[in-house]
Amino acid sequence: MGEWIRLEPKDPDVCPACIVGVVAKWYQEELTERNLSDQANELLALGTNPEGTPEGVAEKLDSIKEVVDGSTKCRLLDFDCQAQMYTREGVIKDGETNQV
């Protein structure tokens, strides 16, 4: 997510920095469901920090994927993919990409 958030999207109406907050919420809910409250609380603390940045949140999402088990990591990667496929018209069609 850290790399993606720094890319300029092909669709000028898509704001990766705006979307990363939604992804963080998805992560937090998934981590809570899987009883990984330490990681969920880290995201909550980061998200409520007035000095936090979208880039910082994206980097935290990446670091969380490095310490969770394989099935959790797979689920979190699914969230990443869903966010990166978003366009103002919906989702990107097969074979297209939202990355530069």
Sequence and secondary structure as in RCSB ss.txt:
>XXXX:A:sequence
MGEWIRLEPKDPDVCPACIVGVVAKWYQEELTERNLSDQANELLALGTNPEGTPEGVAEKLDSIKEVVDGSTKCR
LLDFDCQAQMYTREGVIKDGETNQV
>XXXX:A:secstr
 HHHHHS  SSTT  HHHHHHHHHHHHHHHHHHTT HHHHHHHHHHHH TT  HHHHHHHHHHHHTTS HHHHHH
HHHHHHHHHTEETTEE  TT  S  
